[in-house]
Amino acid sequence: MTDDRILAFRDALRSGDSASAVDSFDGFDDAVDDQANRESALRDVARGVVARTPPDDPAHQAAQQFLQAVNQAQQARVKAKYDFALHLEGGPDADDVADRVDAVVDTTDAVDSAAGDLQDEAGDVDLPPSLAVTGPSALLVPKGTAIDAEYTAENLGVTEATDLAVTVEGYDVAVDPAAIDALLAGEATTLAVTGDADEAVEAPLIVTVGSETARTDLRVVDKAGFLDRALTVLDEVEERLDRVDDDDGGNGKGGKGNGKSGIQGLHNKVDTARKRIEKLIDRLESGGKGKGGKSVDNRIRSTMQLLGAFINQAEGLSGNQLSAQDAAVLAGDAGEVIDELDAATRAEA
């Protein structure tokens, strides 16, 4: 069954709604990554079957067909991501990218069908259990909040796995359950990793089930750290605005006299947001907590409101002073800045 996140991205492209396509791309990206992780363990099964059976064995043939289907699916995903990146820069139109996503759907369905055939035919092949451990590739947590992540251990082989130890390392967290007595062929179970994010760090979080692992790049970020991240995304907003100016022959910042006052308004909001964030970082680094009784968090929220106005203005300029693609990306990137600022309000200094 096709992941709903893939279908949502395709449908947004088909509708011509660039902003929705930008918003739904991350979900599409996560969905195809999840599929690729699951395929990785099944490839081990397929290769084990190929190594243990003659070419005329139905199991051998099913394994080869599965491996071929995986290669085609991988190519389809790469092409879809690449064409969407080009689309945002004025390349292929949205319908062409949607066609690429349809190819992802078709090749993923082919992989799932081939995987079913492989597992049906491989039942008589003497294979060890094949475990897959999957979870988030990255975890970004505000300092002072809770770490709460979910992982899945799945037996994709054809024989039962027993007496599996479950461990987690890299940060002071706990995993439940700490052991799995048995995992039947085709069976999956959920693992919960929990703890307190009381120290700002970057560390790999390694969850191990038996001999298989899943790695999550854990980042616990303090308030100033999120403000720094917001500035990084704001740089991308400013760079795209500058490219809009360059594409227009340098007239974008010229003010009301050249019909581009809307673009100038966007520049002004970015400049104001940047100055506010930089001042907040300086205040935090110097140990200050704000002047006139106004807290750092209130100042952050005020900047979030300013960027909300930026998004509304960019969307209003779509098809006029901005192309639909530029408007969608600017609004999406500004939304990312708001997300970073919102996380900053929840993080300890």
Secondary structure, 3 states (H helix, E strand, C coil): CCCHHHHHHHHHHHHCCHHHHHHHHHHHHHHHHHHHHHHHHHHHHHHHHHHHCCCCCHHHHHHHHHHHHHHHHHHHHHHHHHHHHHHHCCCCCHHHHHHHHHHHHHHHHHHHHHHHHHHHHHHHCCCCCCEEEECCCEEEEECCCEEEEEEEEEECCCCCEEEEEEEEECCCEEEECCEEEEECCCCEEEEEEEEECCCCEEEEEEEEECCEEEEEEEEEECHHHHHHHHHHHHHHHHHHHHHHHHHCCCCCCCCHHHCCHHHHHHHHHHHHHHHHHHHHHHHHHCCCCCCCCCCHHHHHHHHHHHHHHHHHHHHHCECCCECHHHHHHHHHHHHHHHHHHHHHHHCCC
